[in-house]
């Protein structure tokens, strides 16, 4: 079962998602919808409802984990699984660290993972801008952590190449396209 947009918004309330995290999730959903719509126009079979739910709920546990420093992807995945949203739980589980090897058709997990990396707070940015922010915020002077973050972003660059190989717009155009469109589902 996949939660509706209305259910996702209700869950954001129930889990006391902070307004800034809620807005981040909405923008991630818009980036994901833009990419998914483009890929579907090219013949890809992707579940837009699943992608939207995954994008909206990817940080469902973030507010809680800010105080306890728990793994918000793991806790968020458990929340979704407990509610019977197993497919959404799989996306939430991998939105920080993708387990995919980057082969085959682009998946719903990869789209949400990528869209999340393109949104800093509520602004669509380049992967390099987001990497700089994450290194500054989460790695500071820890060289091991910096290397793990860089490896994760290298994987994201591969996802970006795969996604945009089939689209008729470029990564540099995503921010303008998201800002100019008004008919979003969220």
Buried (B, 14 or more C-beta within 10 A) or exposed (E): EBBEBEBBBEBBEEBEBEEEBBBBBBBBBBBBBBBBBBBEEEEBEBBBBBBBBBBBBBBBBBBBBEEEEBBBBBBBBBBBBEBEBEBBBBBBBBBBEBEBEEEEEBBBBBBBBBBBBBBBEBBBBBBEEBBEEBBEEEBEEEEEEBEBBEEBBEBBBBBBEBBBEBBEEEBEBBBEBBEEEEEBEB
